[in-house]
Amino acid sequence: MALLQVLACEKLPCSEMEEAGVNIFVTVQKIYYPTLCIMGIPANLFTFYMVCFCKCGMSDTATIYLSCLAIVDTFYLVWVILLDLTLNFWLLRPFWHSQPWCGILGFLQYGSLYSSTWIVVIFTIERYLVLRSTVAKQHFSQPWVTKLTCIAVVLVSHIVSVPVGWINNVTPVSFLVDGENVTQPRCHYRDETYTTVIVWITSFLSGGIPIVLVIIFNYLIGYHLCRASNLFTKEERRVMHGRSTRGMLRRTILLLGTVSVTFVVLSLPRFVTYCILRTKYNNEYFDRDDYRIPINVAGDLANMLQNLNSSTNFLLYCMVSRRFRRELVQVVTCKAKVRELGSVLTHTTMRVFSVMDHKASPSNNPVTVKLANFKQTE
């Protein structure tokens, strides 16, 4: 009897610690997702502006791919992080816990997720084909081909996302709120066989297959960069003039590896946990909000990493591109406009007062210039 009392006293602090840990984890997510929206959406929009309207040393095709990626990542942040996760943690009953929003939001979320993921994959494959074949380089270097490719990726991604809207269902669920039993409609997965099949397909289309393709083709790109440097544009080649080619190739491979590792590290945990949650625990009796279950904590941590992937492109570009950093500083400090205005004034002044031979060698002695034989022109 005494032993049972001791065990009971030891269990109470553990229960309190679990409850405190759950509250801390929920609070972290309440702060994390709104912060990600506040920082990620403006960063993606600013990246779109920088890539499209500033000279960052990128080719036309790269500009189209990266600007399209910034736009679809912005939509992903809106559909998934702002309307889904942020509202889910801050509101008792978000609007999407009702029909038809339950299915529509899932369709929009996976459409943006597929678009973001496969634009990265297609861009990686396109870079490899450009390195591998001269014919492919001539074909894929045309901007209209890249624009059609991006449009096709976005359209196909949303078409493939249509079945995702069928796996959700709205049913009344009872739960405790401040000690009171409350019944509210909840949007959750159906406990059906076809739901599990669709979840497996979506998991591989959004995580498994893209991760494998990105790793393979980035390895092939790194291999071919060791043999040729025709990945760079003419402007980049002029910048590389006079530098060590081997050192530049090594840095380029390092940058490509950084982007690939970032994509894989942030996407792979969600792929694994999502498959576990939607197969082994895919039933109506499983409480996804119970953070005393380790798989729920692991799943939400993986989601946090996956969602971070849609907000880090701006930081990656700043890290891997010196031209991007330079243009960013000029835009933020307004030096670009000052430089452009100064260039115009200098060019105009030189045209008006150009009366000397530019090939004359400079001298330390002062030179007197006499203006004569002016003729008025109409």
Residue, then its C-alpha position, 0 to 999 in steps of 0.5 A: m500500500a505504501l509502495l502504491q502511494v509512493l508510485a502515485c506521488e511520483k506519477l503526479p509530477c510526471s503528468e504535470m511535466e507532460e502537461a507543461g511540455v504540451n503547453i509549451f509546444v502549442t505556444v511555440q507553434k502559435i508564435y512560429y506560424p504567424t511569424l513565418c507568415i509575417m516574414g515569409i510572405p513579404a520576403n517571397l514578394f520582395t524576392f520576386y521583385m529582385v529577380c524580375f526587375c534587378k540585374c542579379g546576373m541570372s539567365d532569362t530561364a533562371t529568372i522565370y523559374l525563380s520568380c514563379l517559385a517565389i509566387v507559388d511559395t507565397f500562395y503556399l504560405v497563405w493557404v497552408i500557414l496563414l489560413d490553416l495552421t495559424l487559424n487552427f491554433w488561434l481560433l476555436r472554429p476556423f471557417w474551413h471546418s465546414q463544407p465546402w471549404c474543407g475540401i477546397l482548402g485541401f485542394l489549394q494547399y496541395g496544388s501550391l505544394y506540388s507546384s513549388t516542389w516540382i518547379v524546383v525539380i523541373f528547374t534542376i532537370e533543365r539545368y542538367l539537360v542544358l549542360r548535357s546537350t547543345v540541342a537542349k540548351q538551344h531549346f530550353s534557353q528560350p523564355w517562352v518554353t520556360k514560361l509554358t513549362c511553369i504554366a504547365v507545372v502549375l496547372v498539372s499540379h492543381i489537377v492532380s490535387v483534385p482527389v485530395g478534396w475527396i479525402n476530407n469530411v466534416t463531422p461533429v466532434s466533442f472535446l473539452v474547452d475550459g473544462e466544458n464539453v463542446t461539440q464542434p464540426r471538424c474537418h478530418y480525413r475519412d477512414e476509408t481505403y481509398t483515402t489511404v491510397i490517395v495519401w500514399i500517392t500524394s506523399f510520394l508526389s510531394g516528397g519521395i519522388p522529388i527528393v530522389l530526383v533532386i539528389i540525382f540530378n544535382y549530383l549529375i550537375g556537379y559531375h558535369l560542372c567539373r568538366a565544363s563551365n557552360l552553366f554560366t551566362k556570358e555576363e557571369r563568364r566576364v565576372m569569372h575572367g582572371r579567376s581560378t576556374r577550379g576554385m569557381l567550380r568548387r564554389t558552384i558545386l558547394l552552392l548547388g549542394t547547399v540548396s539540395v541539402t536544404f531541400v532534402v533536410l527540410s522535406l524528408p522528415r515530413f515525408v516520413t512522418y506523414c506516411i506513418l500518420r496517414t497509414k498506421y494512425n489513419n482512423e477516426y479514433f486517433d487524436r491528432d492534437d494529443y501531443r502526449i503521443p510522440i508521433n504527433v510531436a514528430g509530425d508537427l516538428a516535421n511540418m514546421l521544417q517543411n513550411l520553413n522551406s517555403s520561406t528560406n528562398f530569400l536567405l538562400y539567394c542571399m547566401v549563394s549569389r553575390r550579385f543578388r546581395r549586391e543588388l539587394v544592398q543597392v535597392v535597400t539603400c536606394k543607391a541604384k537610382v542614385r547611380e543611374l541618375g549619376s550615369v545619365l548626368t555624366h553621359t549628358t555632360m560628356r556629350v556636351f563638353s566632349v571637345m578633346d581627343h579621348k586617346a590623349s594621355p593624361s598629364n600632371n600639368p594643368v591643361t587649358v581648353k579653349l572653345a572656338n569655332f562654335k556653329q549653331t545647329e538646328 
